[in-house]
Amino acid sequence: MRTDIVPGELGHRAFYRILTATVVPRPIAWVSSISADGVVNLAPHSFFTVSCVDPPMVQFTSVGKKDSLRNVRETGEFVVCLAPEWLFEQVNATGTNFPPDVDEFAAVGLTPEPSATVTPPRVAESPVALECRLHQALELGDSTVVIGRVQHAAIDAATIDGDVTEGALPRIDALRPLARLGRDEWSTIGEVREITRIRYGDWPGHFMPPPR
């Protein structure tokens, strides 16, 4: 038996809570931006993913008109930093509804690090930073999908075993990314499982459905 829910009947805020409790886990875009007046902002956004491979683009969604959105529209730039497990308290604290003239880096004790290609700083304590220029801001109802073209990636070399030009990748156990769940719940990576994708040529006899 299932519980049937109609968004319009439940109300948009209540259905939003259903969505965030079931579309899980959600990676976090820890977005650094800067206003036209030079005030730095840092905020977590849990509607975040890769938008395009070539050219490389990422996107985050601003639910409502938040400071991150205003700054990106004013300057056309932002940085997405990885939100790691060891900065759990700081990531959560930067979600506080500070006034627009408050610098969240200073408020929560993080170190701003100069970016290579854009004006907003990176979080020095974060192992990954994706420097972006605004490609498009798509308004959808009460939210805005911000799509940025990645100009530069800065990754802590200690998280990579080998040469990235030869295919080496950051290790998930070194990045330790946080993710958002429903309610006030967050998650860490937990158990990591590995499996290769099945090629169609290998399909016959490869996959057996579970017994009923």
Secondary structure, 3 states (H helix, E strand, C coil): CCCCCCHHHHCHHHHHHHHHHHCCCEECEEEEEECCCCCEEEEEECCEEEEECCCCEEEEEEECCCHHHHHHHHHCEEEEECCEHHHHHHHHHCCCCCCCCCCHHHHHCCCEECCCCCCCCEECCCCEEEEEEEEEEEEECCEEEEEEEEEEEEECHHHECCCHHHCCCECHHHHCECEECCCCCEECCCCCCCCCCCCHHHCCCCCCCCCC
